[in-house]
Amino acid sequence: MMQIQIWADFECPYCYFQTIVLSQLKARYQDRVEIIWRAFELSPINGSIPPSKSYIDNFDEAKEESIVQQEHLNLLMPKFLTYTWLAQESVYFANSQGLSLKLARALFDAFFLQGLDISKEEIVMKIATQSGIDSQLLRQALDNGELTKHVMADEQEFKTYGFQGLPAMLIGEKDFSPKSFMPITGYKTLDELIKLLPNEQRVLNN
């Protein structure tokens, strides 16, 4: 089985786009591909702040990407940027249920298409429940602090690999040594991603 690990930030439009492409990959190959969510916040924020000029410029450029038209995405400029740690922990939890990609996509949709505040617990819990997550188990996991430890470890590992930006991904065969995983980046479409997959014929087409 092929495994793709993705570090992404919920306020990054390019992370949103690559999550959409990963959803397309998962739909095509089903159980032959596993997507694992790794957490990273580009700019941890206390409270809420208006988007900076650089963020606005980046967002305006992102709106010109072909995937926006192809997927009919009506992107909304965020009115503010905020703390997304709760969303990161929730999607990490969803890894254990095979629902991390589904929940991540739903949270991105909520933020970029609906303008929802995904720092609020009631919003994240509602989206998680709609995505098939057991909200009671999620709340217990959030309360006992274990998810925080895992998310902090993810952020440290991101730095260990020397990644320079998001989204960042590793790909390899599941249960093989992490050292055998290779970084992938630079794709914008499903076809471009498939061409980057190592051993694609042997692993995915069997």
Summary of the structure (lengths in Angstrom):
residues: 206
radius of gyration: 16.5
end to end distance: 9.7
largest distance: 48.8
contacts: 606
relative contact order: 0.19
helix: 53%
strand: 13%
